[in-house]
Amino acid sequence: MEPKRTDKELLGKGVQRMAIAIIFMFISPVIIHSAFKNQDHPLYIPILLLGLAGALFAIIMAFKGIKTIMDSFFGKK
């Protein structure tokens, strides 16, 4: 019986998802802060929604990335 090995392709996909999440974790607060600094601007609401959507996307990608990395280490159930 051979021990289970790490699926390197799946690990790469998980690391890629985590990298995307980290990028959005830095960009989204900057967009949200920019929206709050310019509350009197007519595009305040769309920019704020864009920042909030980016933050939500970062959270989702982080969870998917962690799950993909764990699946690469331990295998799917």
MARLUM-583763 format. One line per 10 residues: their letters; for each residue z, x, y of C-alpha. Coordinates in steps of 0.05 Angstrom, whole numbers, plus 5000, padded with zeros to 4 digits. Example, Ala and Ser with C-alpha at 12.3 -4.5 7.8 and 13.67 -1.06 7.14 Angstrom:
residues 2
as = 5156/5246/4910 ~ 5143/5273/4979 $
This chain:
residues 77
mepkrtdkel = 5000/5000/5000 ~ 4978/5029/5067 ~ 5022/5021/5128 ~ 4994/4979/5184 ~ 4960/5018/5239 ~ 4954/5003/5313 ~ 4889/4967/5330 ~ 4864/5013/5384 ~ 4810/4966/5408 ~ 4860/4910/5418 $
lgkgvqrmai = 4908/4958/5451 ~ 4854/4978/5501 ~ 4841/4906/5517 ~ 4915/4894/5529 ~ 4922/4955/5574 ~ 4861/4932/5613 ~ 4892/4863/5624 ~ 4957/4896/5647 ~ 4918/4940/5696 ~ 4884/4877/5725 $
aiifmfispv = 4953/4844/5730 ~ 4982/4904/5767 ~ 4924/4905/5817 ~ 4935/4831/5832 ~ 5010/4842/5836 ~ 4998/4888/5896 ~ 4940/4850/5928 ~ 4969/4779/5926 ~ 5033/4792/5967 ~ 4991/4827/6020 $
iihsafknqd = 4945/4766/6025 ~ 5005/4718/6027 ~ 5039/4760/6081 ~ 4975/4762/6121 ~ 4970/4686/6117 ~ 5041/4677/6141 ~ 5030/4724/6199 ~ 4971/4683/6224 ~ 4997/4612/6217 ~ 4960/4588/6279 $
hplyipilll = 4893/4610/6250 ~ 4847/4554/6223 ~ 4840/4589/6156 ~ 4915/4594/6145 ~ 4917/4544/6086 ~ 4857/4572/6048 ~ 4882/4644/6054 ~ 4952/4623/6032 ~ 4923/4586/5972 ~ 4881/4646/5955 $
glagalfaii = 4943/4691/5955 ~ 4983/4641/5913 ~ 4925/4635/5863 ~ 4922/4711/5858 ~ 4997/4714/5845 ~ 4992/4661/5791 ~ 4933/4699/5760 ~ 4974/4763/5760 ~ 5031/4730/5723 ~ 4984/4699/5671 $
mafkgiktim = 4947/4765/5660 ~ 5013/4802/5652 ~ 5036/4754/5598 ~ 4968/4757/5563 ~ 4968/4833/5568 ~ 5037/4840/5538 ~ 5019/4791/5482 ~ 4955/4829/5467 ~ 4991/4896/5465 ~ 5044/4868/5418 $
dsffgkk = 4990/4839/5373 ~ 4957/4907/5370 ~ 5022/4940/5348 ~ 5048/4888/5299 ~ 4985/4849/5279 ~ 4971/4776/5288 ~ 5013/4725/5251 $
